[in-house]
Amino acid sequence: MRTLYWDLVGGAAGDMLMASLIDAGARVDPIRTALRGLGLYEVELRVEDAQSAGLRARRVDMMVDGELADADPEQWAPLTLSGRGGRRHRSWASIRTLLDEGPLSSRVRAGAQRTFRLLAEAEAAAHGTDVESVHFHEVGAADAIADVVGVAVALEDLGIERIMASPAPTGRGLIRGAHGPIPLPAPATLHLLTGVPSEGAGLEGEPVTPTGAALLRAHVETFGPMPSLRIEAVGTGCGHRSWPDRPNVVRAILGEVEAERAVRQEGLRQFEANMDDMSPQDVPVLVDALLEAGAADAWSHHLLMKKGRPAVVVGCLARESQAAALEALLFRHGTTLGLRSWAVERRMLARRVESVQTPFGEIRIKRAERPGGSSFAPEFEDCQAAARAHGVSVREVREAALAIALRKTQLDP
């Protein structure tokens, strides 16, 4: 299983997380293509080598309308929640529509939607307003959308299947907001870090930004020590800020789990709810919402309830850090008046994503290691896009990709 461990040495911000992935091997062109597809033509992504406390790193600068989004890095504290340099604000509803209608893969779209939903919920909790009424300020500016989408694209490009991270360092102090001073960690950041292991680093400033905290909550499965990995790549991303006692970097450590840990086990909570008065059109919307909110899996199936009433069961698997949010989603978007939950154990085979070159282009394939040997599953979206581009059936593309993957395995097991 291709695993990423984020070592949050100096904190977590969207640009730092993205820079660490690019330094670890993620391609920049797919990120730029995704941003253009969303119509963010005012955003220019600049990647350059940099240093933090004498360490080589990669830095990503987001230029919005020709200006650095994090303008004047030496004046970190004046960054406010009312926007950077007076740039336009966006509502959660407009961002959701932008991501829904943009030409993004399902994985990238789900990751970006999940990140901004978490941001909206945190902002609503911090300011005492309804989620749908949230208008993002700094976190909703074009550069933050670029950070969120860029990280999701980079994770997909690297074929990351499991993400872990170290505890998040927190700082203290004040920043200026639209209505006065705001204590650090920012209120929205604290809501986002609920359930996340954090450590008081004694730093004056904001090592973890709201965007960084939302990206961690949206993508990271577990927080803690680095797992046993066969390390394949290391990427270092840095920000503009300097800390007195540590480099301001995030390290992305990529590798495969050791063979003896090929079957991974994790504890989850399973939720299920029976609903006999829910419109069939609303069921897939609820399942998608659960997945976008971070459910490890979600499903629905039909059954007959008492007195022969037809109904649907909607269920999901949740990690403990996401259980409360997913339970709330079931009640908010479903029609049930009650639900069931219990602890379950999930065991998963090691798997990784590989790419093969076919006559129809590059196709990603998920390879699973089973007791009797490897099995392969071409990514349907890749096959579908290649079939449309070459005027052939999806089946032809799938069979070509499988044949090449099998030959490749025989030559290089």
FENSULPE-V429764 format. One line per field, one symbol per residue. phi: phi as a letter, one per 20 degrees, with the letter a starting at -180 (. if undefined). Layout:
# FENSULPE-V429764
phi=???
This chain:
# FENSULPE-V429764
phi=.fdddeeefdpbcgfffffffffepffegffffffffeneffededdbfbcclnefbdcddeedlndffeflffdfgfgdeeoemmffeceffffgfgffeffdffffffffffffffffffffffdmcfgfefdfdgfdfgfffffffffffffffemfdbccbfgefddbpccedfdpfcfdgggfffffegnegccfemeeqcfdegffffffffdeecdqffffcefdbcccdcdefddfcafecdddddadffgfdfeecbecdddbbecdcdfgfeffffffffffeogfabbbbebdegmmffbcddcbdcfgfdgfffffffffdedfdabdbbfcdddcffbbdcccedfdofceceddedgepecccffffffffffffdmcefgfffffffffffffffecf
